[in-house]
Amino acid sequence: MSAVDTSELPTVVIVGRPNVGKSTLFNRIIGEQAAIVENRPGVTRDRKELEAEWLGVKFRMIDTGGWMPKGSDLEDKVSRQVEAAVEQADLVLFVVDASVGSLEDDEAVADWLRRGHHEVLVVGNKADNNRREEEMWQFLSLGLGDAVPVSALHGRRAGDLLDVVLERLGDKAVYVEPSSNDGWVPDDEIDPWSPDDQRPPRVAVVGRPNVGKSTLFNRLVGSDRSVVHDMAGTTRDAIDTLVETEDGPIVFIDTAGMRKKGKIDDSAEYYSLVRALRAIDDADIALLIVDATEGVTGQDQRLAERVDASGCPIVILLNKWDLVNDPEQRHEVESEVARKLSFLGDAPVIKISALSGKNVHKLRPRLQDAIEQYHRRVPTRDVNRVIIQAQQESPAGGGARVLYAVQGATDPPTFTLFVNRELPQHHVRYLERRIKEAFGFGATPIKLRIRKKVD
């Protein structure tokens, strides 16, 4: 596809009461399992937004949680998320359950949508057979026109639904002419030296449940994009948001909190964990949030090890620092970070309050440093100069040495060392440290690949 400004794309928002199959329909339309789906209400809580296409027309799809006229504090927050999404919609897909007909909660959603004068298309989901399709008339009582039958789970009449979506979008539809370049290629086919790779950096917000990830995420993106609540486990999915900053676009990713595997007793939580791990692996930088009022826990350590293994830079954020008033307690937390997270090397530590915003501004320069280091390319002559000097000061022994070195990739910076024979592991670690120090990689992990010269 030719490049299109995402802001120009029309927005299609999926709404409805809980457990009518909104996320299943969302996944069906975008063509991948992007939203967590389970056969019970309340799994989707945040808005999830992705790009979709049908017959050459691209549009933004937004999945939302179930809208309720009244409920618990958390349910009210989810409903506010839905309302915020609908305000920006060019078309609302109001999903109802064809297997049970129109319920009182459906009528409440319909009343709300009619008051807003939005363009609404009623979608009768779970219409898995001809009989259910013939009963679409029952949804006329909602006062929003004819319902379009579909089975999101099985894909029945999904194409017919999308045809109607394009018809309703009308002049707002953005048609994209196909081209030979589809925009993105698999990571292993990207030339790391190409200046055309302009993918915005991806910053994952990670941490244990209930340490303030979504609060920080909302402050960073500038809106209440994720539901924030004082019940652990509120965020179920990884939420991506592209933010235009003074330093260029950045994608912030809010992830679900990671519990110990033994405490995951819920299939939706399991898939939340899988999505969070995938978000970490796809991220360029990770913001590791630690609750300063609790200090560094064993779970924080394990999570830090998992993020470190992904190869991306880490910035440690001590959240709720304003609640740690005792000087001795503050000193103890700082000592714990230095002791228990020492394997993260020179990872910067910032003491913040995500709730009040205190010191969050200090994150920006640290992020830019990490982004620059992650993408940094070092000239071959400079790499070899450092290697030669390092070997002169501390030879490997046994006649083993590096004959030639080159940086073969970025994200993370990866160096290939051509050697005459196998290097001792302690010498490899020594060379890694010298390269990091010489070129200012700071907390950014680098990779060394050892290749024996073939005669």
BELPEHU-V403994 format. One record per residue. N is the residue number from 1. RES is the residue in one small letter. PHI is phi in whole degrees, 0 to 359 (none if undefined). D_FIRST is the distance of its C-alpha to the first C-alpha in Angstrom with 1 decimal. Layout:
# BELPEHU-V403994
n->N res->RES phi->PHI d_first->D_FIRST
n->N res->RES phi->PHI d_first->D_FIRST
This chain:
# BELPEHU-V403994
n->1 res->m phi->none d_first->0.0
n->2 res->s phi->287 d_first->3.7
n->3 res->a phi->294 d_first->6.3
n->4 res->v phi->228 d_first->8.3
n->5 res->d phi->293 d_first->12.0
n->6 res->t phi->303 d_first->12.8
n->7 res->s phi->293 d_first->16.1
n->8 res->e phi->274 d_first->15.0
n->9 res->l phi->284 d_first->13.7
n->10 res->p phi->292 d_first->16.6
n->11 res->t phi->248 d_first->18.5
n->12 res->v phi->244 d_first->19.9
n->13 res->v phi->248 d_first->22.9
n->14 res->i phi->262 d_first->24.8
n->15 res->v phi->227 d_first->28.6
n->16 res->g phi->155 d_first->31.8
n->17 res->r phi->291 d_first->35.0
n->18 res->p phi->298 d_first->35.0
n->19 res->n phi->67 d_first->34.4
n->20 res->v phi->252 d_first->32.8
n->21 res->g phi->98 d_first->29.7
n->22 res->k phi->296 d_first->27.2
n->23 res->s phi->292 d_first->25.6
n->24 res->t phi->296 d_first->25.5
n->25 res->l phi->293 d_first->23.6
n->26 res->f phi->302 d_first->21.2
n->27 res->n phi->298 d_first->20.6
n->28 res->r phi->297 d_first->20.3
n->29 res->i phi->289 d_first->17.6
n->30 res->i phi->277 d_first->15.3
n->31 res->g phi->85 d_first->16.2
n->32 res->e phi->203 d_first->18.2
n->33 res->q phi->277 d_first->21.6
n->34 res->a phi->270 d_first->20.8
n->35 res->a phi->253 d_first->23.9
n->36 res->i phi->290 d_first->27.4
n->37 res->v phi->235 d_first->29.0
n->38 res->e phi->208 d_first->32.7
n->39 res->n phi->278 d_first->35.1
n->40 res->r phi->197 d_first->37.0
n->41 res->p phi->286 d_first->36.6
n->42 res->g phi->90 d_first->35.7
n->43 res->v phi->288 d_first->33.2
n->44 res->t phi->274 d_first->30.4
n->45 res->r phi->235 d_first->31.6
n->46 res->d phi->257 d_first->28.9
n->47 res->r phi->278 d_first->25.7
n->48 res->k phi->238 d_first->22.6
n->49 res->e phi->235 d_first->19.2
n->50 res->l phi->217 d_first->15.7
n->51 res->e phi->269 d_first->12.3
n->52 res->a phi->231 d_first->12.0
n->53 res->e phi->212 d_first->10.2
n->54 res->w phi->213 d_first->12.2
n->55 res->l phi->54 d_first->11.9
n->56 res->g phi->84 d_first->8.6
n->57 res->v phi->256 d_first->10.3
n->58 res->k phi->256 d_first->9.6
n->59 res->f phi->205 d_first->13.0
n->60 res->r phi->269 d_first->15.1
n->61 res->m phi->253 d_first->17.6
n->62 res->i phi->237 d_first->20.9
n->63 res->d phi->266 d_first->23.5
n->64 res->t phi->230 d_first->27.1
n->65 res->g phi->283 d_first->30.6
n->66 res->g phi->289 d_first->33.2
n->67 res->w phi->274 d_first->34.7
n->68 res->m phi->232 d_first->38.5
n->69 res->p phi->296 d_first->41.0
n->70 res->k phi->199 d_first->43.1
n->71 res->g phi->180 d_first->43.5
n->72 res->s phi->289 d_first->44.0
n->73 res->d phi->301 d_first->43.0
n->74 res->l phi->295 d_first->39.9
n->75 res->e phi->298 d_first->39.0
n->76 res->d phi->295 d_first->39.4
n->77 res->k phi->294 d_first->37.0
n->78 res->v phi->299 d_first->34.4
n->79 res->s phi->298 d_first->35.0
n->80 res->r phi->295 d_first->34.5
n->81 res->q phi->298 d_first->31.1
n->82 res->v phi->298 d_first->30.2
n->83 res->e phi->297 d_first->31.7
n->84 res->a phi->296 d_first->29.7
n->85 res->a phi->293 d_first->26.4
n->86 res->v phi->295 d_first->27.5
n->87 res->e phi->300 d_first->28.4
n->88 res->q phi->260 d_first->24.8
n->89 res->a phi->278 d_first->23.6
n->90 res->d phi->271 d_first->22.3
n->91 res->l phi->210 d_first->23.2
n->92 res->v phi->251 d_first->25.5
n->93 res->l phi->265 d_first->25.5
n->94 res->f phi->269 d_first->29.2
n->95 res->v phi->269 d_first->29.7
n->96 res->v phi->236 d_first->33.2
n->97 res->d phi->260 d_first->34.8
n->98 res->a phi->290 d_first->35.7
n->99 res->s phi->281 d_first->38.1
n->100 res->v phi->238 d_first->40.5
n->101 res->g phi->84 d_first->40.0
n->102 res->s phi->279 d_first->40.1
n->103 res->l phi->251 d_first->41.8
n->104 res->e phi->300 d_first->43.4
n->105 res->d phi->294 d_first->40.6
n->106 res->d phi->297 d_first->38.0
n->107 res->e phi->295 d_first->40.3
n->108 res->a phi->295 d_first->40.3
n->109 res->v phi->297 d_first->36.5
n->110 res->a phi->298 d_first->36.5
n->111 res->d phi->301 d_first->39.2
n->112 res->w phi->297 d_first->37.2
n->113 res->l phi->293 d_first->34.1
n->114 res->r phi->295 d_first->36.2
n->115 res->r phi->294 d_first->37.8
n->116 res->g phi->274 d_first->34.5
n->117 res->h phi->56 d_first->33.5
n->118 res->h phi->271 d_first->29.9
n->119 res->e phi->283 d_first->27.8
n->120 res->v phi->237 d_first->28.5
n->121 res->l phi->239 d_first->27.6
n->122 res->v phi->280 d_first->30.0
n->123 res->v phi->242 d_first->28.7
n->124 res->g phi->272 d_first->31.4
n->125 res->n phi->281 d_first->30.3
n->126 res->k phi->65 d_first->32.3
n->127 res->a phi->274 d_first->32.9
n->128 res->d phi->275 d_first->33.4
n->129 res->n phi->210 d_first->35.6
n->130 res->n phi->296 d_first->36.7
n->131 res->r phi->299 d_first->39.5
n->132 res->r phi->292 d_first->37.4
n->133 res->e phi->297 d_first->35.0
n->134 res->e phi->288 d_first->38.2
n->135 res->e phi->262 d_first->39.3
n->136 res->m phi->298 d_first->36.4
n->137 res->w phi->302 d_first->39.0
n->138 res->q phi->296 d_first->40.5
n->139 res->f phi->273 d_first->37.7
n->140 res->l phi->297 d_first->38.6
n->141 res->s phi->295 d_first->41.3
n->142 res->l phi->285 d_first->38.7
n->143 res->g phi->75 d_first->38.5
n->144 res->l phi->234 d_first->34.7
n->145 res->g phi->90 d_first->34.3
n->146 res->d phi->293 d_first->33.4
n->147 res->a phi->266 d_first->31.9
n->148 res->v phi->264 d_first->29.0
n->149 res->p phi->283 d_first->30.0
n->150 res->v phi->199 d_first->27.8
n->151 res->s phi->241 d_first->28.4
n->152 res->a phi->297 d_first->25.8
n->153 res->l phi->293 d_first->27.6
n->154 res->h phi->261 d_first->27.6
n->155 res->g phi->82 d_first->24.5
n->156 res->r phi->297 d_first->26.8
n->157 res->r phi->60 d_first->25.5
n->158 res->a phi->296 d_first->22.3
n->159 res->g phi->296 d_first->20.3
n->160 res->d phi->297 d_first->23.0
n->161 res->l phi->299 d_first->22.7
n->162 res->l phi->294 d_first->19.0
n->163 res->d phi->299 d_first->19.8
n->164 res->v phi->292 d_first->22.5
n->165 res->v phi->301 d_first->20.3
n->166 res->l phi->297 d_first->18.0
n->167 res->e phi->297 d_first->21.3
n->168 res->r phi->289 d_first->22.8
n->169 res->l phi->292 d_first->19.9
n->170 res->g phi->56 d_first->20.5
n->171 res->d phi->292 d_first->19.7
n->172 res->k phi->283 d_first->18.2
n->173 res->a phi->296 d_first->15.1
n->174 res->v phi->249 d_first->11.9
n->175 res->y phi->271 d_first->10.0
n->176 res->v phi->244 d_first->6.4
n->177 res->e phi->291 d_first->6.5
n->178 res->p phi->292 d_first->4.8
n->179 res->s phi->224 d_first->5.6
n->180 res->s phi->288 d_first->7.9
n->181 res->n phi->253 d_first->6.7
n->182 res->d phi->274 d_first->4.8
n->183 res->g phi->99 d_first->6.5
n->184 res->w phi->245 d_first->9.5
n->185 res->v phi->236 d_first->12.0
n->186 res->p phi->305 d_first->15.3
n->187 res->d phi->304 d_first->17.9
n->188 res->d phi->284 d_first->20.3
n->189 res->e phi->252 d_first->18.1
n->190 res->i phi->281 d_first->17.5
n->191 res->d phi->285 d_first->19.9
n->192 res->p phi->296 d_first->22.0
n->193 res->w phi->265 d_first->23.2
n->194 res->s phi->285 d_first->19.9
n->195 res->p phi->284 d_first->19.9
n->196 res->d phi->273 d_first->16.1
n->197 res->d phi->282 d_first->16.1
n->198 res->q phi->249 d_first->16.1
n->199 res->r phi->298 d_first->15.7
n->200 res->p phi->301 d_first->18.3
n->201 res->p phi->297 d_first->21.4
n->202 res->r phi->251 d_first->22.1
n->203 res->v phi->245 d_first->25.7
n->204 res->a phi->267 d_first->27.2
n->205 res->v phi->263 d_first->30.3
n->206 res->v phi->234 d_first->32.6
n->207 res->g phi->164 d_first->36.2
n->208 res->r phi->294 d_first->38.8
n->209 res->p phi->300 d_first->38.9
n->210 res->n phi->68 d_first->40.2
n->211 res->v phi->257 d_first->40.2
n->212 res->g phi->105 d_first->38.2
n->213 res->k phi->297 d_first->34.6
n->214 res->s phi->292 d_first->33.2
n->215 res->t phi->297 d_first->35.6
n->216 res->l phi->294 d_first->34.3
n->217 res->f phi->304 d_first->30.7
n->218 res->n phi->298 d_first->31.3
n->219 res->r phi->291 d_first->33.1
n->220 res->l phi->291 d_first->30.4
n->221 res->v phi->273 d_first->27.6
n->222 res->g phi->85 d_first->30.1
n->223 res->s phi->202 d_first->30.3
n->224 res->d phi->278 d_first->31.7
n->225 res->r phi->282 d_first->28.4
n->226 res->s phi->252 d_first->30.2
n->227 res->v phi->290 d_first->33.5
n->228 res->v phi->248 d_first->36.4
n->229 res->h phi->207 d_first->39.6
n->230 res->d phi->273 d_first->42.6
n->231 res->m phi->253 d_first->42.2
n->232 res->a phi->302 d_first->40.9
n->233 res->g phi->89 d_first->37.7
n->234 res->t phi->295 d_first->36.1
n->235 res->t phi->278 d_first->32.5
n->236 res->r phi->260 d_first->31.3
n->237 res->d phi->229 d_first->27.6
n->238 res->a phi->275 d_first->25.6
n->239 res->i phi->250 d_first->24.2
n->240 res->d phi->258 d_first->21.4
n->241 res->t phi->222 d_first->21.5
n->242 res->l phi->274 d_first->19.8
n->243 res->v phi->241 d_first->22.7
n->244 res->e phi->275 d_first->22.8
n->245 res->t phi->245 d_first->26.0
n->246 res->e phi->297 d_first->28.1
n->247 res->d phi->261 d_first->26.9
n->248 res->g phi->111 d_first->23.2
n->249 res->p phi->288 d_first->20.9
n->250 res->i phi->225 d_first->22.1
n->251 res->v phi->263 d_first->21.1
n->252 res->f phi->263 d_first->24.4
n->253 res->i phi->239 d_first->24.8
n->254 res->d phi->271 d_first->27.9
n->255 res->t phi->245 d_first->29.2
n->256 res->a phi->289 d_first->31.9
n->257 res->g phi->293 d_first->35.3
n->258 res->m phi->257 d_first->36.3
n->259 res->r phi->265 d_first->39.7
n->260 res->k phi->295 d_first->41.8
n->261 res->k phi->303 d_first->40.8
n->262 res->g phi->295 d_first->44.3
n->263 res->k phi->262 d_first->43.7
n->264 res->i phi->271 d_first->40.5
n->265 res->d phi->249 d_first->42.1
n->266 res->d phi->217 d_first->39.2
n->267 res->s phi->296 d_first->36.2
n->268 res->a phi->295 d_first->33.9
n->269 res->e phi->296 d_first->35.2
n->270 res->y phi->299 d_first->34.5
n->271 res->y phi->291 d_first->30.8
n->272 res->s phi->299 d_first->30.8
n->273 res->l phi->298 d_first->32.2
n->274 res->v phi->300 d_first->29.6
n->275 res->r phi->295 d_first->26.8
n->276 res->a phi->296 d_first->28.6
n->277 res->l phi->295 d_first->29.1
n->278 res->r phi->294 d_first->25.5
n->279 res->a phi->297 d_first->24.7
n->280 res->i phi->296 d_first->27.3
n->281 res->d phi->295 d_first->26.0
n->282 res->d phi->273 d_first->22.5
n->283 res->a phi->280 d_first->24.1
n->284 res->d phi->269 d_first->24.8
n->285 res->i phi->216 d_first->28.0
n->286 res->a phi->239 d_first->30.3
n->287 res->l phi->261 d_first->32.6
n->288 res->l phi->269 d_first->35.5
n->289 res->i phi->265 d_first->37.6
n->290 res->v phi->242 d_first->41.3
n->291 res->d phi->284 d_first->43.7
n->292 res->a phi->295 d_first->46.4
n->293 res->t phi->286 d_first->49.0
n->294 res->e phi->250 d_first->48.8
n->295 res->g phi->80 d_first->48.3
n->296 res->v phi->275 d_first->46.4
n->297 res->t phi->266 d_first->46.6
n->298 res->g phi->299 d_first->46.2
n->299 res->q phi->293 d_first->43.0
n->300 res->d phi->300 d_first->41.7
n->301 res->q phi->297 d_first->42.7
n->302 res->r phi->296 d_first->40.9
n->303 res->l phi->294 d_first->37.7
n->304 res->a phi->298 d_first->38.0
n->305 res->e phi->297 d_first->38.5
n->306 res->r phi->294 d_first->35.3
n->307 res->v phi->292 d_first->33.2
n->308 res->d phi->299 d_first->35.0
n->309 res->a phi->294 d_first->34.2
n->310 res->s phi->287 d_first->30.4
n->311 res->g phi->91 d_first->30.9
n->312 res->c phi->261 d_first->29.6
n->313 res->p phi->297 d_first->31.9
n->314 res->i phi->233 d_first->33.9
n->315 res->v phi->246 d_first->35.4
n->316 res->i phi->270 d_first->38.4
n->317 res->l phi->245 d_first->39.0
n->318 res->l phi->272 d_first->42.4
n->319 res->n phi->278 d_first->41.8
n->320 res->k phi->66 d_first->44.8
n->321 res->w phi->298 d_first->46.7
n->322 res->d phi->292 d_first->48.5
n->323 res->l phi->270 d_first->50.1
n->324 res->v phi->262 d_first->51.7
n->325 res->n phi->265 d_first->54.7
n->326 res->d phi->282 d_first->57.2
n->327 res->p phi->304 d_first->57.2
n->328 res->e phi->293 d_first->58.2
n->329 res->q phi->294 d_first->55.4
n->330 res->r phi->298 d_first->52.9
n->331 res->h phi->297 d_first->54.3
n->332 res->e phi->295 d_first->54.1
n->333 res->v phi->296 d_first->50.4
n->334 res->e phi->298 d_first->49.7
n->335 res->s phi->294 d_first->51.8
n->336 res->e phi->297 d_first->50.0
n->337 res->v phi->299 d_first->46.6
n->338 res->a phi->296 d_first->48.1
n->339 res->r phi->274 d_first->49.8
n->340 res->k phi->277 d_first->47.5
n->341 res->l phi->245 d_first->44.1
n->342 res->s phi->297 d_first->45.5
n->343 res->f phi->293 d_first->43.2
n->344 res->l phi->277 d_first->40.3
n->345 res->g phi->67 d_first->42.0
n->346 res->d phi->267 d_first->41.5
n->347 res->a phi->303 d_first->39.0
n->348 res->p phi->294 d_first->39.7
n->349 res->v phi->240 d_first->41.4
n->350 res->i phi->237 d_first->41.1
n->351 res->k phi->263 d_first->43.4
n->352 res->i phi->227 d_first->41.8
n->353 res->s phi->231 d_first->42.2
n->354 res->a phi->296 d_first->38.9
n->355 res->l phi->292 d_first->40.8
n->356 res->s phi->269 d_first->42.5
n->357 res->g phi->89 d_first->39.9
n->358 res->k phi->298 d_first->42.5
n->359 res->n phi->68 d_first->41.3
n->360 res->v phi->296 d_first->37.7
n->361 res->h phi->298 d_first->37.1
n->362 res->k phi->288 d_first->38.3
n->363 res->l phi->289 d_first->35.2
n->364 res->r phi->303 d_first->32.9
n->365 res->p phi->296 d_first->34.5
n->366 res->r phi->295 d_first->34.7
n->367 res->l phi->298 d_first->31.0
n->368 res->q phi->297 d_first->30.2
n->369 res->d phi->298 d_first->32.7
n->370 res->a phi->294 d_first->31.2
n->371 res->i phi->297 d_first->27.6
n->372 res->e phi->297 d_first->28.9
n->373 res->q phi->295 d_first->31.0
n->374 res->y phi->296 d_first->28.2
n->375 res->h phi->261 d_first->26.1
n->376 res->r phi->293 d_first->29.2
n->377 res->r phi->241 d_first->29.6
n->378 res->v phi->249 d_first->33.2
n->379 res->p phi->301 d_first->34.3
n->380 res->t phi->301 d_first->35.8
n->381 res->r phi->297 d_first->39.2
n->382 res->d phi->288 d_first->39.5
n->383 res->v phi->300 d_first->38.8
n->384 res->n phi->293 d_first->41.4
n->385 res->r phi->299 d_first->43.9
n->386 res->v phi->293 d_first->43.7
n->387 res->i phi->296 d_first->44.1
n->388 res->i phi->299 d_first->47.1
n->389 res->q phi->297 d_first->48.8
n->390 res->a phi->297 d_first->48.3
n->391 res->q phi->288 d_first->49.8
n->392 res->q phi->293 d_first->52.7
n->393 res->e phi->282 d_first->53.5
n->394 res->s phi->209 d_first->53.1
n->395 res->p phi->297 d_first->53.0
n->396 res->a phi->289 d_first->51.7
n->397 res->g phi->92 d_first->54.9
n->398 res->g phi->70 d_first->55.8
n->399 res->g phi->82 d_first->54.2
n->400 res->a phi->284 d_first->50.6
n->401 res->r phi->201 d_first->48.3
n->402 res->v phi->273 d_first->44.9
n->403 res->l phi->274 d_first->44.6
n->404 res->y phi->198 d_first->41.2
n->405 res->a phi->222 d_first->38.4
n->406 res->v phi->208 d_first->34.8
n->407 res->q phi->274 d_first->31.9
n->408 res->g phi->263 d_first->29.2
n->409 res->a phi->198 d_first->26.7
n->410 res->t phi->239 d_first->26.1
n->411 res->d phi->59 d_first->25.2
n->412 res->p phi->275 d_first->28.1
n->413 res->p phi->302 d_first->29.9
n->414 res->t phi->234 d_first->31.0
n->415 res->f phi->242 d_first->33.8
n->416 res->t phi->255 d_first->35.1
n->417 res->l phi->250 d_first->38.8
n->418 res->f phi->268 d_first->40.4
n->419 res->v phi->238 d_first->43.9
n->420 res->n phi->273 d_first->47.1
n->421 res->r phi->200 d_first->47.9
n->422 res->e phi->299 d_first->47.0
n->423 res->l phi->269 d_first->47.1
n->424 res->p phi->299 d_first->48.9
n->425 res->q phi->299 d_first->46.7
n->426 res->h phi->295 d_first->48.6
n->427 res->h phi->285 d_first->47.9
n->428 res->v phi->297 d_first->44.1
n->429 res->r phi->295 d_first->44.2
n->430 res->y phi->296 d_first->46.3
n->431 res->l phi->294 d_first->43.7
n->432 res->e phi->298 d_first->40.9
n->433 res->r phi->296 d_first->43.0
n->434 res->r phi->295 d_first->43.8
n->435 res->i phi->295 d_first->40.2
n->436 res->k phi->297 d_first->39.3
n->437 res->e phi->292 d_first->42.2
n->438 res->a phi->293 d_first->41.8
n->439 res->f phi->247 d_first->38.2
n->440 res->g phi->62 d_first->38.3
n->441 res->f phi->281 d_first->36.0
n->442 res->g phi->55 d_first->38.0
n->443 res->a phi->273 d_first->36.9
n->444 res->t phi->284 d_first->33.7
n->445 res->p phi->294 d_first->34.3
n->446 res->i phi->238 d_first->33.9
n->447 res->k phi->244 d_first->33.9
n->448 res->l phi->243 d_first->36.2
n->449 res->r phi->250 d_first->35.8
n->450 res->i phi->260 d_first->39.0
n->451 res->r phi->236 d_first->39.0
n->452 res->k phi->277 d_first->42.3
n->453 res->k phi->294 d_first->42.8
n->454 res->v phi->266 d_first->43.3
n->455 res->d phi->286 d_first->46.2
